[in-house]
Amino acid sequence: MKRRSFVIAVTAAALAPSAFAQKPMKIGVIGAGRIGSTLGGLWVKAGHEVMFSDRDPEAVKRAMDGLGPELKPKARAGSVPEAVAFGEAILIAVPYLALPAIRDQVKGKVVIDPNNPVASRDGEMGAQAREKGAGVSTAALLPGARIARAFNSWGYTTMAREANRPAPRMAIPVAADDAVAMRVGLQLVNDAGFDAVAAGNLAASKAFDLGSAVSGRVLTAAELRQALQLKP
């Protein structure tokens, strides 16, 4: 399928009625560090239920404490298997080298993927993933998962600062090979307080990998579409 046709198809799917858009979701967060706690907190604020998990219990505690007393009842702490079982969608925010360790647990799940391979940290695995493109590399590492690539090229401080700003909101691109993953990814980007832009399949997501021309830039949806050469 050509990239333009794919964008049109998944955008239409994203606009169709769905259970994901009609009710709050349960979201499992694997990795409660800066990205995981920031996005998890934004989703709790939007009315979703979130379970935070991390190999470091203190990271989970910080994520929970950061919500404040009004939002904390919508969040809970759990193990990685518990977060996977809990979530209708799973955010994985871990060092790239850790992805294979959870490969078998997320089969069949919609996975939001903000993970970036870094050669200095992840070695040859990271170097190869950067060359190939992070989106398709994540899909290869997590076979059977329904990957939506998003949130990967912006730091947590930028996203925390720009989320839910007055229109025009900051835009975040979403790429997926699966229509359901695309629909959920677009919904969760919007619910986090950004304008979601369907940006094609996972191969196309290399255009917004870390270090790309749009990486770190705060753009509106129209500006992002222009920068990624997407049709309006």
N, C-alpha and C positions, 0 to 999 in steps of 0.2 A: 504494500500500500504506500503510495506517495505521501510525503510529509504533510502537504496541504490537505489531502483527502483525510488523513488520519486526524488532523486537528479539527476539521469540520465534523467528523464522525464523533469524536470523543466530546467535543463541545456540545453537540446535540444531546448526547447521552447524559452529560452533566446537567443539562437544563431539564431533563425529564424528571417527573415526580419519582421520589424514592424514599425508602424508609430512613435512609441516612439523613436526608434533608428535612424530614418531618418530625423528628424527635431527637432528644439529646442522645448522644452516643456514649458508650463505655470505651475508654481509650486506655490502653496499657502503655506505659512509658518505661522503656528499658534504657537505663542510663539517666540518672537524675542530676547530672551536672548542669553546666550553664545553659546549654541549649535545651536539654530535656526539662529542666525546671522552669525555664522561661516559657516555652511553648505549652507545657502542661498547665502552667498557671493561667495563661491566656485562654486555654480551652475550658478550664474550670470557671473562669470569669464569664465565658459565653454560655454556661449552663450544662456543659458535659461533665460526666463522672470520669475521674482519672485515678488510676493506680500507678504509683511511682515504685520503681524497683531499681536496685543498684547493688553491685557487690560491696559497696561501702555504705553501711547503714547510716553513717553520719550525713552522707549526701542526700539520702531520702528524708532524713529529719530536717535538713536545711530547706529542702524543697517544700515540705509540708509546712514548716514554720513560716516560710516566706509568703504563704497564702493569706495569712491573717485569720482572725476568728470567724469572720462572716463566710469566707469561702472554704475554709478547712473541712467542714462537714461533707463537702462534695468530693473530697479526695481521700485516698487511703494508701497505705503502704503494703507491699507484698514482695514475695520473691519473684524472680524472673518467670518461672513457670506459672505462678499465680497471675502475674500481669498479662501473660500471653493468653491464658484461659479467660481472664476477665474481659479483655479488650475485643470489641468489634473491629477496631483498628489498632495497630501497634506502631508507636514511634520508637525507632531504634536510634539512639544517639550515643555511640560508643566509639572508641578508637577503631580504625578500620580492621586492624589485625584481630579484633575480637568478634567480628561478624561470623566466621565459620563456627564458632562455639555455640551459636544459637540457631544454626541452619535447620536442624530437624524440628525445632520447636515452633517455627512460624509458617510451616507449609500450609497453604490454603488461606492464610491471613492477608488482609490488606496491611501493607507495611509502608509507613511514611519514612522516607530515606533522606536525611540531611547529612549523611556521613561523607567525609572527605578523605581520600587517601593522601598521605603525606610521606614522601619517600624518606625523609630524615627520621621519621618515627616508625614507619611501617615497612621499611626496607624494600626489597625487590618486589614484594607484593604491592606495595604502595606505588612504586614506580610504574609497574605494568598497568595498574588500574588507572593511573593518571593518563597514560598513553592511550589506553583503550577507551577511556571515558568512564567516569565513576558510576553512572546509572546502570549501564550494561554490566559492569563489573560486579556491582552489588547483586544484580539479578542472577548472575552466574554463581555467586557465593551463597545465595539463598534460593535454591531451585524450588519451585512450587509456591513461593510467596508471590503476592500480587503487589508489585512495587509501584509506589508513587514517589517520584523524585521531587523534592521541594525543600525550601528553607536552607539550602546547603551553602549558598554563597554570601551570606550575610551574618555578621557577628551577633551574638546575643544582645549586646548593648544597643545596637542599631534596631533590632527587632523590638526590644522592650520599649525603646523610645518612640518608635514610629507606629506601633500597633494602635489601632482605633483612633488615629488622628482624624481631624475633619477632612472631608473630601476636597481634593482627590487624594485617596489613600495611597500609601506605598504599595507597589505591585510585587507579587512573588510568582515566578513561573512554576508550573507543575507539568511533569512529563510522566507518561506511563505507556506500557504496551497493552494494558488491560482496561477496558471501559469502566468497570466498577472501581478499580483503583484510581482512575482519573477522576471519576465523579466524587469519590470520598476525599481524594486529595484536594480538589477544588473547594469542596465544602469546608474542609478543616482549615485551609488557608484563609478563606473568607471569615470563618468563625474566629480565627485568631486575631482578626482585626486588619486584614490586608485585602487588596484586590487580587484575586487569583486570575492568572493568565494561562490558558491551555497552550503548552509549548511543544506539542508533538510527542513522539515516542521516546523511549529511553536512550536510543542512539542520538537523537536530536538534543538530549539534555546536556551533551558535552558543551554546547554553546553557552551554557550558564554554569559550568563547573567553576570551582574555586580558581581564581586567577584569570578568568575570562574577561572579555571587554565589559560585561555588565556586573561582574563580581563586586559586591560592596557598594554599588551605586544605588541611591534612593531615587527610584523612578516611578512615575505614574504608569497605569496600565497602557496608555497610548504610547508613552515614551519607551516602555519595555518592548511592546510589540514592534515598534520601529527598530529598536536596537537589535532585536532577534530576527528581524525581517519576516515577521508573521503578518498574515492578513488581518485586518480589523475584524 
